[in-house]
Amino acid sequence: MDRLGPSRVIIPCLSVTILAFSLLSASVHWVPTTLAPFPVLSGVVAWGIAHWPFYPAQQAGGTNIAGLRGTPISLSLNASFMYLSYSLGAALGSLTLSFTSMDNLGWIAALCKVAALTLTASIGKHLAQAQKEAIHCRIRYPLPRGRHLRQFTGS
């Protein structure tokens, strides 16, 4: 993951998870009961494999954005938002079970992952643009000789 960077790990993990959740619901709807264990097991294994590298990559991404001084805050916020997302996921699952059936939980989970993938791609696009603008500004307006950026930013 260190060589690839967080976004090159997070995006495939989210994509595989979308496919895994979709496979779980699709197998319930369209695969005969005698054959269902095979796609269900495949979906659960894919889900597990996709989530194994996801959280370290997510933490590394937050640490990269926050910098060394902001790492404790970044990791605390990451944990807090993970707990919030668990709560929201449980509430959404409860609503899904209340108004539809258990067969549709995979579709709803896949939709949530599509939203996460869209948000991740959007944030990545904005960060790349901000980095490009920062580099352009640094080239266009170089620092005076003997000065370092941290002298101007207070870092």
TORGU-120511 format. One record per residue (C-alpha): x, y, z. Coordinates in steps of 0.001 Angstrom, whole numbers, padded with zeros to 6 digits. Each point is the difference from the previous one (the first is absolute). Example, Ala and Ser with C-alpha at 12.3 -4.5 7.8 and 13.67 -1.06 7.14 Angstrom:
% TORGU-120511
- 012300/-004500/007800
- 001370/003440/-000660
***
This chain:
% TORGU-120511
- 000000/000000/000000
- 002847/002395/000750
- 001238/-000172/-003576
- -003481/000354/-001495
- -001462/002726/002170
- -003340/-000033/001824
- -002284/000869/-002912
- 001380/-002811/-002156
- -000997/-002408/002758
- -003276/001566/001148
- -001662/000269/-003423
- 000484/-003683/-000976
- -001063/-001079/003509
- -003235/001971/-000269
- -000598/-001365/-003515
- 000485/-003617/001105
- -002284/000588/002977
- -002722/001368/-002302
- 000252/-003158/-002089
- 000022/-002226/003093
- -003140/001577/001501
- -001738/-000114/-003364
- 000938/-003660/-000373
- -001469/-000775/003424
- -003384/001504/-000870
- 000032/-001304/-003571
- 000658/-003533/001194
- -002976/000183/002358
- -002298/001286/-002744
- 001065/-002046/-003022
- 002077/-003038/000996
- -001743/-003237/001038
- 000319/-000846/003687
- 002100/-003082/-000698
- 002602/002043/-001905
- -000148/003157/002163
- 002798/-000915/002456
- 002653/000374/-002699
- -000711/003614/-001037
- -000812/000984/003585
- 003315/-001399/001231
- 001782/001735/-002893
- -001662/003297/000934
- 000921/-000306/003664
- 003620/-000902/-000835
- 000282/002924/-002451
- -001489/002322/002608
- 002526/-001150/002609
- 002963/000258/-002353
- -001063/003468/-001169
- -000372/001331/003548
- 003289/-001354/001266
- 002156/002699/-001704
- -002717/002693/000013
- 000296/001357/003549
- 003816/000331/000088
- -000180/001810/-003354
- -002726/002276/001339
- 002106/000824/003054
- 003067/000623/-002162
- -002025/002360/-002202
- -001163/001991/003000
- 003534/000117/001373
- 001325/001217/-003352
- -002518/002829/-000032
- 000467/000954/003664
- 003779/-000240/000059
- 002148/-001270/002823
- -001250/002505/002571
- -003634/-000724/-000778
- 000298/-003797/-000002
- -001527/-000586/003477
- -002961/002219/-000873
- -000380/-001639/-003404
- -000035/-003504/001476
- -002469/001031/002713
- -002321/001575/-002557
- 000308/-003108/-002166
- -001055/-002214/002917
- -002863/002337/000904
- -001338/000044/-003548
- 000345/-003783/-000225
- -002204/-000370/003088
- -002460/002524/-001424
- -000134/-001923/-003274
- -000607/-003273/001866
- -002949/001639/001750
- -001403/001470/-003209
- 000474/-003338/-001774
- -001864/-001815/002765
- -002843/002535/-000181
- -000179/-000311/-003796
- 000047/-003790/000268
- -002800/000172/002545
- -002057/002198/-002324
- 000684/-002371/-002880
- -001205/-002965/002045
- -003052/001938/001186
- -001186/001043/-003449
- 001332/-002725/-002309
- 001654/-003356/000653
- 003379/-001343/000990
- 000563/-000880/-003667
- 000556/003693/-000775
- 002667/000745/002626
- 002791/-000650/-002512
- -001475/002457/-002506
- -000274/002728/002640
- 003550/-000679/001209
- 001245/000143/-003600
- -001739/003360/-000471
- 001734/001334/003110
- 003334/-001177/-001378
- -000763/001682/-003346
- -000568/003237/001927
- 003315/-000527/001834
- 001805/-000687/-003278
- -001480/003129/-001577
- 000981/002107/003003
- 003517/-001476/000034
- 000514/000674/-003699
- -001333/003554/000384
- 002258/000761/002967
- 002977/-001484/-001826
- -000703/002190/-003012
- -000179/003141/002150
- 003188/-000907/001899
- 001871/-000608/-003248
- -001155/003381/-001320
- 001048/001737/003232
- 003429/-001649/-000131
- 000429/001011/-003622
- -000912/003601/000837
- 002373/000011/002977
- 002865/-001257/-002160
- -000820/002577/-002673
- -000028/002763/002624
- 003340/-001197/001425
- 001605/-000006/-003453
- -001484/003337/-000956
- 000816/001703/003282
- 003136/-001693/001389
- 001010/000549/003593
- 002799/002473/000659
- 003481/-001502/000144
- 000744/-001620/003352
- -003697/-000113/001026
- -002084/-003098/000619
- -003738/-000410/-000397
- -000456/-000806/003700
- 001269/003504/000874
- -003005/001437/-001801
- -002636/-002531/001093
- 000935/-000367/003634
- 000474/-003793/-000326
***
